[in-house]
Amino acid sequence: MNRTLAPLAALFLASCMAATPSLQRAAPPGATRSFATQAPASVEPVPDDWWRLYDDPALDRLVEASLAANADLRVAYANLDGARAALRQARAARLPQAGLESGLTVDGTRAQPSANAVPSTDWDIAATASWDVDLFGRLRAAAHAARADAAALEAARDSVRVAVVADTVLAYVDFCGANHAIAVARDVARAQETLVHQIQAQFDAGEISPLEVSQAAALAAQSRAAIPLLDAQRANALFRLATLQGRPAGNAGQLAPSCTSVPRLRGIAPIGDGKALLRRRPDIREAEHKLAAVTARIGVARADLYPRVNIGGAFGLLTGVFNATATPLVSWSFPTGPARAKIEQARAAERGALANWDMAVLKALREVETALAYYDAEMRRSHDLGIAADESRAYVRRVAARVRLGAAAGLLQTDAERSLATARLQQAQAELSVAQAQVTLFRALGGGWRTSVTPR
């Protein structure tokens, strides 16, 4: 007896091993090291709520509102709910299935009229149960695949949350930066209007020619011309905030923050290292779970090479008397070409998913390194433009003093004002660029995906 069952047991163990192939993957060499950067950053871990590093309550409220009402997030949550329902269905398929069946039959009448000609009826009712024994792991592998699919959609939802947080912070940064740039442009325009009046007075007194007046007036007009575009940029940032919160753009005015300067981090930006990045980036986790799902489906395809065993039974009123039946059923589709082609198809999908995982890791590392390079460049550029603005102010003061003493022409003062206006506007833009580079960096780092806020 033991010798008879031994081959069957060996077949069962081998098929179970074949039905659940192992998933092997390794990060590319050097993926877990520290990032190569000269930017002002620390290796401290990236906080989940990284936007709170700005210490700005208005920004905190905007992010919470976006996470609670964003339409893209609602789609992601709906997709995740569907995947979780599919997982419950796959798990339930491994359990016995029960039901209740009934039937009514009428016997035919006899040919000759008699008492026996009255039709007779049989009413059957029974409780039924069936169970797919799943000896070869087909249902188990399908459940593994469904669980991996749900985990992949959960990671996809987290990717949407990362994008929603980053887009909200970026829109807020752009709005505040536009406010600051508008204030600078208006201040510059007022200063240049004052200069125009002064030069006009000198012209009226016969001290200078119309050339100086035209030059100063042109400079003032150019400074005023920058303001409408900045107004449009500020409005665009408000429209984005409204859309992120699931509101019409026409209601954007209700969201207008009161910031007048570009948000700044309260410390050095924390970036962690490559190892933490691989754990934190949702797109990497999504690719990993998709790889696990297609690997599990290889087990489903392999299990189709082996017989399926199903045990069914019924108990109840059968043919007029109480009875019970049990019917084991074995079905086996011989492993012909289509079955093996299905396995090869699943293996090809696994190779593709593994390549996608590799690309997700490489893309994440590239995006972080690129964001750090731009962040470092913008920080250095902002520093140098700050120096240029300070020197331009000193230049204007010295030229104005010389013009008052008659030691310099009025055109020189106009040129100095033009240099100062350019330097101040460039400095304001550089401060905005630094903040935008910070948001890009945190987006690349995958921060913010653990925040547990469910959309309305």
GIVENPE-V702175 format. One record per residue. N is the residue number from 0. RES is the residue in one small letter. SS is DSSP state (hx for helix, st for strand, lp for the rest). PSI is psi in whole degrees, 0 to 359 (NA if undefined). Layout:
n->N res->RES ss->SS psi->PSI
n->N res->RES ss->SS psi->PSI
//
This chain:
n->0 res->m ss->lp psi->315
n->1 res->n ss->hx psi->322
n->2 res->r ss->hx psi->333
n->3 res->t ss->hx psi->321
n->4 res->l ss->hx psi->341
n->5 res->a ss->hx psi->313
n->6 res->p ss->hx psi->323
n->7 res->l ss->hx psi->320
n->8 res->a ss->hx psi->318
n->9 res->a ss->hx psi->320
n->10 res->l ss->hx psi->319
n->11 res->f ss->hx psi->313
n->12 res->l ss->hx psi->318
n->13 res->a ss->hx psi->319
n->14 res->s ss->hx psi->324
n->15 res->c ss->hx psi->319
n->16 res->m ss->hx psi->323
n->17 res->a ss->hx psi->332
n->18 res->a ss->hx psi->342
n->19 res->t ss->lp psi->75
n->20 res->p ss->lp psi->149
n->21 res->s ss->lp psi->152
n->22 res->l ss->lp psi->116
n->23 res->q ss->lp psi->129
n->24 res->r ss->lp psi->153
n->25 res->a ss->lp psi->142
n->26 res->a ss->lp psi->150
n->27 res->p ss->lp psi->151
n->28 res->p ss->lp psi->136
n->29 res->g ss->lp psi->3
n->30 res->a ss->lp psi->337
n->31 res->t ss->lp psi->9
n->32 res->r ss->lp psi->177
n->33 res->s ss->lp psi->156
n->34 res->f ss->lp psi->145
n->35 res->a ss->lp psi->108
n->36 res->t ss->lp psi->151
n->37 res->q ss->lp psi->4
n->38 res->a ss->lp psi->155
n->39 res->p ss->lp psi->91
n->40 res->a ss->st psi->158
n->41 res->s ss->st psi->162
n->42 res->v ss->lp psi->12
n->43 res->e ss->lp psi->149
n->44 res->p ss->lp psi->148
n->45 res->v ss->lp psi->123
n->46 res->p ss->lp psi->152
n->47 res->d ss->lp psi->317
n->48 res->d ss->lp psi->63
n->49 res->w ss->hx psi->335
n->50 res->w ss->hx psi->341
n->51 res->r ss->hx psi->350
n->52 res->l ss->hx psi->342
n->53 res->y ss->hx psi->347
n->54 res->d ss->lp psi->51
n->55 res->d ss->lp psi->103
n->56 res->p ss->hx psi->324
n->57 res->a ss->hx psi->319
n->58 res->l ss->hx psi->319
n->59 res->d ss->hx psi->317
n->60 res->r ss->hx psi->321
n->61 res->l ss->hx psi->318
n->62 res->v ss->hx psi->316
n->63 res->e ss->hx psi->320
n->64 res->a ss->hx psi->320
n->65 res->s ss->hx psi->316
n->66 res->l ss->hx psi->331
n->67 res->a ss->hx psi->338
n->68 res->a ss->hx psi->3
n->69 res->n ss->lp psi->135
n->70 res->a ss->hx psi->320
n->71 res->d ss->hx psi->323
n->72 res->l ss->hx psi->324
n->73 res->r ss->hx psi->321
n->74 res->v ss->hx psi->315
n->75 res->a ss->hx psi->319
n->76 res->y ss->hx psi->321
n->77 res->a ss->hx psi->317
n->78 res->n ss->hx psi->320
n->79 res->l ss->hx psi->320
n->80 res->d ss->hx psi->319
n->81 res->g ss->hx psi->319
n->82 res->a ss->hx psi->322
n->83 res->r ss->hx psi->324
n->84 res->a ss->hx psi->320
n->85 res->a ss->hx psi->324
n->86 res->l ss->hx psi->316
n->87 res->r ss->hx psi->322
n->88 res->q ss->hx psi->317
n->89 res->a ss->hx psi->322
n->90 res->r ss->hx psi->321
n->91 res->a ss->hx psi->331
n->92 res->a ss->lp psi->340
n->93 res->r ss->lp psi->351
n->94 res->l ss->lp psi->160
n->95 res->p ss->lp psi->142
n->96 res->q ss->st psi->125
n->97 res->a ss->st psi->155
n->98 res->g ss->st psi->177
n->99 res->l ss->st psi->127
n->100 res->e ss->st psi->146
n->101 res->s ss->st psi->157
n->102 res->g ss->st psi->152
n->103 res->l ss->st psi->125
n->104 res->t ss->st psi->146
n->105 res->v ss->st psi->123
n->106 res->d ss->lp psi->148
n->107 res->g ss->lp psi->156
n->108 res->t ss->lp psi->159
n->109 res->r ss->lp psi->164
n->110 res->a ss->lp psi->323
n->111 res->q ss->lp psi->139
n->112 res->p ss->lp psi->128
n->113 res->s ss->lp psi->185
n->114 res->a ss->hx psi->332
n->115 res->n ss->hx psi->354
n->116 res->a ss->hx psi->352
n->117 res->v ss->lp psi->126
n->118 res->p ss->lp psi->143
n->119 res->s ss->lp psi->151
n->120 res->t ss->st psi->147
n->121 res->d ss->st psi->131
n->122 res->w ss->st psi->119
n->123 res->d ss->st psi->139
n->124 res->i ss->st psi->135
n->125 res->a ss->st psi->149
n->126 res->a ss->st psi->131
n->127 res->t ss->st psi->155
n->128 res->a ss->st psi->145
n->129 res->s ss->st psi->152
n->130 res->w ss->st psi->122
n->131 res->d ss->st psi->111
n->132 res->v ss->lp psi->334
n->133 res->d ss->lp psi->50
n->134 res->l ss->lp psi->330
n->135 res->f ss->lp psi->17
n->136 res->g ss->lp psi->16
n->137 res->r ss->hx psi->310
n->138 res->l ss->hx psi->326
n->139 res->r ss->hx psi->317
n->140 res->a ss->hx psi->322
n->141 res->a ss->hx psi->322
n->142 res->a ss->hx psi->320
n->143 res->h ss->hx psi->318
n->144 res->a ss->hx psi->318
n->145 res->a ss->hx psi->322
n->146 res->r ss->hx psi->319
n->147 res->a ss->hx psi->323
n->148 res->d ss->hx psi->316
n->149 res->a ss->hx psi->319
n->150 res->a ss->hx psi->324
n->151 res->a ss->hx psi->319
n->152 res->l ss->hx psi->331
n->153 res->e ss->hx psi->319
n->154 res->a ss->hx psi->323
n->155 res->a ss->hx psi->320
n->156 res->r ss->hx psi->319
n->157 res->d ss->hx psi->326
n->158 res->s ss->hx psi->320
n->159 res->v ss->hx psi->321
n->160 res->r ss->hx psi->320
n->161 res->v ss->hx psi->315
n->162 res->a ss->hx psi->319
n->163 res->v ss->hx psi->315
n->164 res->v ss->hx psi->311
n->165 res->a ss->hx psi->319
n->166 res->d ss->hx psi->323
n->167 res->t ss->hx psi->313
n->168 res->v ss->hx psi->319
n->169 res->l ss->hx psi->318
n->170 res->a ss->hx psi->320
n->171 res->y ss->hx psi->317
n->172 res->v ss->hx psi->316
n->173 res->d ss->hx psi->320
n->174 res->f ss->hx psi->312
n->175 res->c ss->hx psi->321
n->176 res->g ss->hx psi->321
n->177 res->a ss->hx psi->319
n->178 res->n ss->hx psi->314
n->179 res->h ss->hx psi->316
n->180 res->a ss->hx psi->323
n->181 res->i ss->hx psi->318
n->182 res->a ss->hx psi->318
n->183 res->v ss->hx psi->315
n->184 res->a ss->hx psi->319
n->185 res->r ss->hx psi->322
n->186 res->d ss->hx psi->317
n->187 res->v ss->hx psi->317
n->188 res->a ss->hx psi->319
n->189 res->r ss->hx psi->317
n->190 res->a ss->hx psi->321
n->191 res->q ss->hx psi->331
n->192 res->e ss->hx psi->321
n->193 res->t ss->hx psi->319
n->194 res->l ss->hx psi->320
n->195 res->v ss->hx psi->316
n->196 res->h ss->hx psi->320
n->197 res->q ss->hx psi->315
n->198 res->i ss->hx psi->324
n->199 res->q ss->hx psi->321
n->200 res->a ss->hx psi->320
n->201 res->q ss->hx psi->323
n->202 res->f ss->hx psi->318
n->203 res->d ss->hx psi->330
n->204 res->a ss->lp psi->358
n->205 res->g ss->lp psi->17
n->206 res->e ss->lp psi->333
n->207 res->i ss->lp psi->174
n->208 res->s ss->lp psi->169
n->209 res->p ss->hx psi->342
n->210 res->l ss->hx psi->314
n->211 res->e ss->hx psi->323
n->212 res->v ss->hx psi->313
n->213 res->s ss->hx psi->320
n->214 res->q ss->hx psi->316
n->215 res->a ss->hx psi->321
n->216 res->a ss->hx psi->321
n->217 res->a ss->hx psi->319
n->218 res->l ss->hx psi->318
n->219 res->a ss->hx psi->320
n->220 res->a ss->hx psi->321
n->221 res->q ss->hx psi->322
n->222 res->s ss->hx psi->319
n->223 res->r ss->hx psi->328
n->224 res->a ss->hx psi->338
n->225 res->a ss->hx psi->339
n->226 res->i ss->hx psi->315
n->227 res->p ss->hx psi->321
n->228 res->l ss->hx psi->321
n->229 res->l ss->hx psi->323
n->230 res->d ss->hx psi->318
n->231 res->a ss->hx psi->321
n->232 res->q ss->hx psi->321
n->233 res->r ss->hx psi->317
n->234 res->a ss->hx psi->321
n->235 res->n ss->hx psi->320
n->236 res->a ss->hx psi->320
n->237 res->l ss->hx psi->320
n->238 res->f ss->hx psi->319
n->239 res->r ss->hx psi->319
n->240 res->l ss->hx psi->318
n->241 res->a ss->hx psi->315
n->242 res->t ss->hx psi->320
n->243 res->l ss->hx psi->332
n->244 res->q ss->lp psi->10
n->245 res->g ss->lp psi->30
n->246 res->r ss->lp psi->155
n->247 res->p ss->lp psi->149
n->248 res->a ss->hx psi->334
n->249 res->g ss->hx psi->340
n->250 res->n ss->hx psi->13
n->251 res->a ss->hx psi->330
n->252 res->g ss->hx psi->334
n->253 res->q ss->hx psi->344
n->254 res->l ss->hx psi->359
n->255 res->a ss->lp psi->114
n->256 res->p ss->lp psi->169
n->257 res->s ss->lp psi->22
n->258 res->c ss->lp psi->146
n->259 res->t ss->lp psi->4
n->260 res->s ss->lp psi->162
n->261 res->v ss->lp psi->132
n->262 res->p ss->lp psi->144
n->263 res->r ss->lp psi->143
n->264 res->l ss->lp psi->145
n->265 res->r ss->lp psi->357
n->266 res->g ss->lp psi->195
n->267 res->i ss->lp psi->142
n->268 res->a ss->st psi->125
n->269 res->p ss->st psi->135
n->270 res->i ss->lp psi->349
n->271 res->g ss->lp psi->209
n->272 res->d ss->lp psi->183
n->273 res->g ss->hx psi->324
n->274 res->k ss->hx psi->315
n->275 res->a ss->hx psi->326
n->276 res->l ss->hx psi->317
n->277 res->l ss->hx psi->330
n->278 res->r ss->hx psi->333
n->279 res->r ss->hx psi->326
n->280 res->r ss->lp psi->120
n->281 res->p ss->hx psi->326
n->282 res->d ss->hx psi->330
n->283 res->i ss->hx psi->317
n->284 res->r ss->hx psi->322
n->285 res->e ss->hx psi->314
n->286 res->a ss->hx psi->323
n->287 res->e ss->hx psi->316
n->288 res->h ss->hx psi->326
n->289 res->k ss->hx psi->322
n->290 res->l ss->hx psi->318
n->291 res->a ss->hx psi->323
n->292 res->a ss->hx psi->313
n->293 res->v ss->hx psi->330
n->294 res->t ss->hx psi->319
n->295 res->a ss->hx psi->326
n->296 res->r ss->hx psi->342
n->297 res->i ss->hx psi->320
n->298 res->g ss->hx psi->322
n->299 res->v ss->hx psi->315
n->300 res->a ss->hx psi->321
n->301 res->r ss->hx psi->322
n->302 res->a ss->hx psi->335
n->303 res->d ss->lp psi->349
n->304 res->l ss->lp psi->346
n->305 res->y ss->lp psi->164
n->306 res->p ss->lp psi->154
n->307 res->r ss->st psi->132
n->308 res->v ss->st psi->124
n->309 res->n ss->st psi->131
n->310 res->i ss->st psi->124
n->311 res->g ss->st psi->156
n->312 res->g ss->st psi->163
n->313 res->a ss->st psi->149
n->314 res->f ss->st psi->129
n->315 res->g ss->st psi->202
n->316 res->l ss->st psi->104
n->317 res->l ss->st psi->122
n->318 res->t ss->lp psi->40
n->319 res->g ss->lp psi->351
n->320 res->v ss->st psi->157
n->321 res->f ss->st psi->134
n->322 res->n ss->st psi->167
n->323 res->a ss->st psi->141
n->324 res->t ss->st psi->153
n->325 res->a ss->st psi->132
n->326 res->t ss->st psi->98
n->327 res->p ss->st psi->141
n->328 res->l ss->st psi->127
n->329 res->v ss->st psi->124
n->330 res->s ss->st psi->141
n->331 res->w ss->lp psi->116
n->332 res->s ss->lp psi->120
n->333 res->f ss->lp psi->141
n->334 res->p ss->lp psi->80
n->335 res->t ss->lp psi->191
n->336 res->g ss->hx psi->314
n->337 res->p ss->hx psi->322
n->338 res->a ss->hx psi->316
n->339 res->r ss->hx psi->329
n->340 res->a ss->hx psi->325
n->341 res->k ss->hx psi->322
n->342 res->i ss->hx psi->316
n->343 res->e ss->hx psi->324
n->344 res->q ss->hx psi->317
n->345 res->a ss->hx psi->321
n->346 res->r ss->hx psi->322
n->347 res->a ss->hx psi->321
n->348 res->a ss->hx psi->325
n->349 res->e ss->hx psi->317
n->350 res->r ss->hx psi->320
n->351 res->g ss->hx psi->319
n->352 res->a ss->hx psi->324
n->353 res->l ss->hx psi->320
n->354 res->a ss->hx psi->321
n->355 res->n ss->hx psi->322
n->356 res->w ss->hx psi->316
n->357 res->d ss->hx psi->317
n->358 res->m ss->hx psi->324
n->359 res->a ss->hx psi->318
n->360 res->v ss->hx psi->312
n->361 res->l ss->hx psi->321
n->362 res->k ss->hx psi->318
n->363 res->a ss->hx psi->315
n->364 res->l ss->hx psi->318
n->365 res->r ss->hx psi->316
n->366 res->e ss->hx psi->320
n->367 res->v ss->hx psi->313
n->368 res->e ss->hx psi->320
n->369 res->t ss->hx psi->316
n->370 res->a ss->hx psi->321
n->371 res->l ss->hx psi->321
n->372 res->a ss->hx psi->316
n->373 res->y ss->hx psi->322
n->374 res->y ss->hx psi->316
n->375 res->d ss->hx psi->317
n->376 res->a ss->hx psi->318
n->377 res->e ss->hx psi->324
n->378 res->m ss->hx psi->315
n->379 res->r ss->hx psi->321
n->380 res->r ss->hx psi->317
n->381 res->s ss->hx psi->322
n->382 res->h ss->hx psi->313
n->383 res->d ss->hx psi->323
n->384 res->l ss->hx psi->330
n->385 res->g ss->hx psi->318
n->386 res->i ss->hx psi->318
n->387 res->a ss->hx psi->321
n->388 res->a ss->hx psi->318
n->389 res->d ss->hx psi->317
n->390 res->e ss->hx psi->326
n->391 res->s ss->hx psi->321
n->392 res->r ss->hx psi->317
n->393 res->a ss->hx psi->322
n->394 res->y ss->hx psi->316
n->395 res->v ss->hx psi->317
n->396 res->r ss->hx psi->317
n->397 res->r ss->hx psi->318
n->398 res->v ss->hx psi->317
n->399 res->a ss->hx psi->321
n->400 res->a ss->hx psi->318
n->401 res->r ss->hx psi->322
n->402 res->v ss->hx psi->320
n->403 res->r ss->hx psi->326
n->404 res->l ss->hx psi->355
n->405 res->g ss->lp psi->13
n->406 res->a ss->lp psi->358
n->407 res->a ss->lp psi->153
n->408 res->a ss->lp psi->155
n->409 res->g ss->hx psi->332
n->410 res->l ss->hx psi->329
n->411 res->l ss->hx psi->323
n->412 res->q ss->hx psi->321
n->413 res->t ss->hx psi->320
n->414 res->d ss->hx psi->321
n->415 res->a ss->hx psi->320
n->416 res->e ss->hx psi->323
n->417 res->r ss->hx psi->317
n->418 res->s ss->hx psi->319
n->419 res->l ss->hx psi->317
n->420 res->a ss->hx psi->315
n->421 res->t ss->hx psi->317
n->422 res->a ss->hx psi->318
n->423 res->r ss->hx psi->317
n->424 res->l ss->hx psi->322
n->425 res->q ss->hx psi->323
n->426 res->q ss->hx psi->318
n->427 res->a ss->hx psi->318
n->428 res->q ss->hx psi->324
n->429 res->a ss->hx psi->320
n->430 res->e ss->hx psi->321
n->431 res->l ss->hx psi->319
n->432 res->s ss->hx psi->323
n->433 res->v ss->hx psi->314
n->434 res->a ss->hx psi->320
n->435 res->q ss->hx psi->321
n->436 res->a ss->hx psi->325
n->437 res->q ss->hx psi->316
n->438 res->v ss->hx psi->317
n->439 res->t ss->hx psi->321
n->440 res->l ss->hx psi->312
n->441 res->f ss->hx psi->326
n->442 res->r ss->hx psi->315
n->443 res->a ss->hx psi->327
n->444 res->l ss->hx psi->348
n->445 res->g ss->lp psi->28
n->446 res->g ss->lp psi->150
n->447 res->g ss->lp psi->2
n->448 res->w ss->lp psi->351
n->449 res->r ss->lp psi->357
n->450 res->t ss->lp psi->122
n->451 res->s ss->lp psi->78
n->452 res->v ss->lp psi->123
n->453 res->t ss->lp psi->132
n->454 res->p ss->lp psi->153
n->455 res->r ss->lp psi->NA
//
